[in-house]
Structure formats: C-alpha cells, structure tokens
Amino acid sequence: MKKLKKAIVRKISLWILPSLLHFLMVMFWKSYRKNFHYLDEECNDNALLVGWHSELFVSLLVYQKLKLKGEKFSIVSQHHDGEILTKLLAKLSITAIRGSSAKGARGALMNAIKILKAHHNISFTPDGPKGPRYSMSDGVVALAIKFRLPIVVVNYKPHSYWQLRSWDQFLIPKPFSTVNIYYQVVHLYDMELDEAKSYLRQRMLEYALA
C-alpha cells in the first residue's frame, strides 16, 4: 500500500511540478529589476554553459534566452528530481541529456560528444546533482578542452531572496527584487585537466553568493 501511495504521489508530482515551476520562474523573472553585467564579449557561437546548482532558478532562463548557434541541451541526473527537471527544460525548449557523475555518466558523456560534434550547446551544473556545494566535476572541463569550446559562466546576486536549507542552499530571488546577473566567457584551451578545473571553479565563484 505504501509503495502504491508513493507511486501515485510521484506521478502527480511529475504532472504538476514542472508546469508550476515554469509558471513561477517566468512570473518571477518578469517582476525582477534585472541588471546584466557582461564581463566578456557575448558569445554567439557554440558553447558550453555552466552555473551552480543553487542558481538554477534564474540561470535556466538566462540560458534559454542566450543567442547561440545550434540547439540547447542540458545534463540532467537520472534521479526522480531529474525527471521533473527534464519536463521543465522541455517547456524552455531545452533538451535533457540524462546522466550525471553519480549515475549514467558514461551514457551521458557519449551523448554529449555526439551533440557537440553536431555543433549544439550543452549546459552543466558542475556540483550537481548532490554536491558538495560549489564542487567541480570533470565532465564540462574535459569537453571544453577536447572540443576547444568557450564556457559561458552565469551567476546572479539578488538583493532580496529566499535560501532553502538544501545541500546546495538553493537560491530564489524574491519577486520585484533587484537581480544582478553576471556573464563571463572562459577559455580553457591548452590547460591540463586539474589546472582547468581549478581555474573554472575560481571564475564561477567570483560572483556567486557566499
């Protein structure tokens, strides 16, 4: 009986939550007083995009609006939360690639390589899906080096916000608050993996909320 109830709750959450989250994200976004800080020249070619897991509430909408060549994809975990995120991404015209460093990593990596060879774009949360917060996984760095692609880094700092008590301290700017959005382009060409990971993490932390 408990398993049946759990399955029903899961199906209902999959049906309701993506639409509810999409509605809230869009409505909140429209209410924000947004200040965009372009710290590097805007990238209009193929790219990889990174943002911290805690910043997905805004960074996904920024990714949706970027003018990049090709289609947009995103790495999403194979957990139940990943199913919700997959449906949410579809509403933003972003296609999910299922898999993460914790589960399904090989399949996700092979799909990512095919997508990049077809000159499309992929977003990553290097500390997802379970942290530790602000940690840096190998995947996005290795792909950036292999394909010599720029990495677009998106951070934001709201003046007023809610912060959840989750492992990532998920950040939700309050409606009508001022949100400073920071845009950087990072190149990791000719770097060794460990050096590139350290450098990218440093750049991603420059404008992240402490």
Secondary structure, 3 states (H helix, E strand, C coil): CHHHHHHHHHHHHHHHHHHHHHHHHHHHHHHCEEEEEECCCCCCCCCEEECCHHHHHHHHHHHHHCCCCCCEEEEECCCHHHHHHHHHHHHCCCEEEECCCCCCHHHHHHHHHHHHHCCCEEEECCCCCCCCCCCCCCHHHHHHHHHCCCEEEEEEEECCEEECCCCCCCEEECCCCEEEEEEEEECCCCCCHHHHHHHHHHHHHCCCCC
